[in-house]
Amino acid sequence: MATLRTIRRRIASVKKTQQITRAMQMVAAAKFRKAQQAILLARPYAYKMREVISSLASRAELDLHPLLARRPGKQTEIVVVTSDRGLCGGFNSNILRTASRLIEQMRGEGKKVDLTLIGRKARDYFRRRRVEPRASHIDIFDEVTYHTASLIVDEIIDLFSEGETDELYFIYNEFKSAIQQDVVMERVLPFEPMATVEGPVIDYLYEPSEAVVLDDLLEMHVKVQVYRILLESSASEHAARMTAMDAATNNADDMIAFLTLRYNKARQEAITKELIDIVGGAEALR
């Protein structure tokens, strides 16, 4: 059985770890509230823009804009969105497993796959597997902005418009609640108009022209959707870390209780042994 000193050291070590996990939980909770508010405010705008663009695209000729073009799909761009830091449960591993399966599936279909990696965890994962991405972006989740999303998307839009890639997929965690985040695989390009748009059919007057308006709005739409995706991932990350650190703190409580029980038993055994030795010595002196 472990000595009393060893058990005391383990109890002290677990208590220090618990202080760290509790502090991380509180930090994650503060960041989560801010990130949750940001995504809840961004979603209505992003969804409404998708509805408007669907309405416009349904009236436009499919070859009017390159972002509406349908091509055979032999070249695919996959954007994998993970976090820069760990200690957030299965947040990153679920994303990376889904991405690996999709890459394998598309290569099995004879498609060429390029990767854009967002987050240090995605970059390190594919680097260990000697997979070279087309681009990687790290340290962007400290402050997610529309400008950040624009920088990520601009080059991909150019590649798509020039016919160098045929499809654009995003794999990310969609925020549902503080305890639920779902892995989503979303095709962003080519833009797919919604099957039906609720409400009366509205026609539009275009100024200066239908092509110019559609060009500006489609590019803005892609950037807004990517901005929403980054906000979804940010809120999901902080929620996952908050939940993981809460579980770690509770596990530390259980471990401390278990070690304290072992310590008390070991101490009782040591005292009992000493008493037996004393009694035995006294009997021997008689």
Secondary structure, DSSP 4 states (H G I P E B T S, - for coil): ---HHHHHHHHHHHHHHHHHHHHHHHHHHHHHHHHHHHHHHHHHHHHHHHHHHHHHHHHS-TTSSGGG------EEEEEEE--SS--STTHHHHHHHHHHHHHHHHHHTT-EEEEEEESHHHHHHHHHTTPPPSEEE-S-TTS--HHHHHHHHHHHHHHHHTTS-SEEEEEEEEEEETTEEEEEEEEEES----S--SS-------SS-HHHHHHHHHHHHHHHHHHHHHHHHHHHHHHHHHHHHHHHHHHHHHHHHHHHHHHHHHHHHHHHHHHHHHHHHHHHH-
